[in-house]
């Protein structure tokens, strides 16, 4: 069972993502802020992280920086989920250590595409 951690401080957004992911057969773990996200990763080793940018305690940029500093988490795919839709943000996000990017409200087919792309890559790597 593929486990996905949803780190998002807004309960409604978290629930929407949980429903979309469970419909696709994923097991969903939740964190409500950046610090909790890091702790949950250490404890549960999810296969992928959906990471909100705007969160209390540690924001998404700080979380992805800490993940990329940790060699044991090098293979963890991290997808930014953000309402920031301004020109240039996509580039800033993708140059900050994220593997992908979804804007809110999350489009279900874009979510599926990102998960297929990133989890297929992981499967290929584990075979080799
Ligand atoms: Mn937020």
Boltz pocket constraint, residues with backbone or C-beta under 6 A from the ligand:
constraints:
  - pocket:
      binder: B
      contacts: [[A, 8], [A, 9], [A, 10], [A, 52], [A, 53], [A, 54], [A, 55]]
      max_distance: 6.0
